[in-house]
């Protein structure tokens, strides 16, 4: 199917305004956004506290429907008691539930943590595997969680992490035509070089938390505004 060259019209939940942008985005605009993110967040990294790939996997499971800040308050005690998969696989569910209670959905998260730890011990020598296909077979691990572990712990770019910040900003920046994480990821993988997959997500998440807020984005203070089709639209 030929790529349409005329501007597309879409409506984002972020701005509630009809926006027109060229698809695919002009390479110069993509480069300007990427360069701008590099300048703003040159060392951006996952903000979940961890020391090992296993701990990152656990923290990412806990981060579902929960802030990283809240998860970082819970994991010191969790990892003090259960520093590795072998220890967590033997944990009592009531104890796990109590430790992770404040992250929400704590009963299911506790089950997933223990079941994932047991699966790692049984099938992977206690360490998270290094492929997306193997990671998503673990309890409580979907594509986003797997991509976080692969990219942050192992430097492997099999996909792009699309959380709520990446979803919102990709729409605002006109870098996607889609509304679901899976389709947004496909659009981003189409227009970005593989070497950008890992840093792009970290940088966009940082920008979403510091400048491009969900309700009142700071367009006036945003260095990317001149490259953003949504800038200065009323929310």
N, C-alpha and C positions, 0 to 999 in steps of 0.2 A: 504494500500500500504506500503510495507516495506521501511524503511528509508535507502537510499543509504549510503554506508560506504566509497566509494572511493572519493577522492577529486573532488570537482566541479570546473569547469572553467567558469569564468564570466568576463565581461568587464565593468568597472565602468567609468562613465563620469568623475569622479574626477581624475583618474590617466591615463585614456586611455591606460591602460596596462592590458593584460590578467593575471588574478590572480587565483591562486589555493588555495582553502581552504576546509576544511572538513565540511560537513553539516550532522547533526547539529554541531555547533562548540563544541569543547571539553569543558566539564564543567570546567576544570582547567583554560582554556583560558578565558572563560566568567567570571569566578570569579576574574581573574587577572585584566581584564578590569574594572569590577565593583569596585573592591577594589582600583584600581588606580584612578578612577574618584572620589571615596569617599575621598581619600587622597588629591587630587588636589582641590576639590570644596565641602568641607563638609557642607557648609551652602547655597548651590546654591538655588536661588529662581527666580521666574519670574521677569524680569527686567522692566516690565511695571509698572508705578507708579499708585497706586490706594489705596483707603481706604476701599472700600466695594466690595462685590461680584458684585453688579450692575456696579460699575465703572470699575472693571476688565473686565466684559463682554463687555462694550463699548470700552475700550482700545484695546481689542483683535479683535473686529470687525474692528477697524481702522487700525490694524497692517497688514491686508491683503495687500500684495504687497507694504509694507512700513516698514521702520526700526523702531525698538522700540524707538530709540533716537528721531526720528521725532515725533512719537506719544506722547512721554513724553513732547515735547515742546507744543503740542496742548491741551492736556487734562487739564492742570491747568485752563485755561479759560473756557473750555467746562464744567468742573465739578463745577466751581465757579457759572456759570449761571444755570446749570442743575445738581444739586448734586444727584438727585434720579430719579426714573422712573416716578413718578408723574409729576415732573417738566419738564422732557424731552418729555414726551408724549404731552405736550401743546406747545412745541417749534415751532417757525415758520421755515419752511424749508429753506428759503433764509438765515436766521441767522445761522442755523446749517451748511449749506453749506459753508458759509464764514469762520466759525471757523475751519472746518476740511479740507478746500481746499488743504492745503499743503500735506495731506496724500495720495493724488491721488484718482481717482474714487470717488471724493467727493460727487457728486450728489447721487449716489447709496448708499454710506455709510451714508449720512444724512438721506435718506429715511429709511434705515434699522435701524438706531439708534432710530428714532422716532417711527417707527412701532413696534420695539421690546419693547420699553418702554411702549407703549400702551398695547401690549399683556401682559406684566408683570403685569400691573395695573389691567387689566380685568380678567386675569386667575390665577395669582400667588401672589396676594397681594403685588405687587410691587417688589418682590424679584426673582432673577433667581432660577428656580427649581433645584432640586438636583438629577435629573436623566438625562442621556444622551438622552434618547428617547424624553423627554419633551423639552430639550434645543434645539435640532436640528429642532424642529418645529418652532422656532422663526426666524423671517426674518434676513438673513445675518449670521446665525449661522450654520456652518457645524461641522463635527465631531471633527476637530482639535480645533476649538474655544470652543466647549462644553467640551472637555477633559481638556483644560486649566482652565476653570472656576471650573469644578468639582475637579480637583486635587489641584489647587492653593488656591482657596477660601474655599473649603469644605473638602479637604483631602480625596476625594473619587476617587478611582482608577478604573474607568470603562474601561479605555483605556490608550494608550500611545500617547503623543503629537508627531506627526511627521511633523516638519517644514523642511525648506530647510537644516538646519544644521544637524538635526537628520537623514534626508534622506542621505545626503552626507557621514556623519561619519559612519552610520550603514553599508553602502556599503564598505567603506574603511577598516573598522575593521572586515569585513567578518562576520557580525552578521545578514545578510539577504541575500537571493537569489533574491530578488525582486527589481523592479525599480519604483513602484508606492507607494504613501504614505499608501494606504489601505493595500496592501500586505506586505509592510515593517512592518507596525504595527502588523499584524498577526504573522510575523516571530519573532518579538521582544517579543510579548506576549507569544510565545511558549517557548522561551529560558530563559526568565527572571521571577523571582518570582514576584507575584503581589505587594509585599511590595517595589519593586524596580521601579515600573512603573512611579511614580511621580518624585522621585529624579533623575532617569536616564535621563529623557528628559531635565531637568534643567541643569544637569551637562554636558551633551553632547552639549547643546546649548552654554554654557559657553566655553567649549573646542573649539568648532568651531569658536567662535569669538576671541579667544585669542591665539590659537596654530595651530589648524588644518584648516588653511585658504583654501578657495576654490581654489585659483590659485597657491599659493606657501606655502603648508603646512610646518610647521617647524618641520620636522621629527627629526632633530638632537637635538632639544630642547624638544622633547616630551617624557615624562616618559612612555607613552603607546606604544612606537615604537616597543619594543621587543615582543609585543603581537599583532601587527598589520601587516597583510599580505601585506598591501599596502605601508608600510614605505619605504622611499627612492626610490620609483619608480618615474620616471620623469613625470611631468604633461604635 
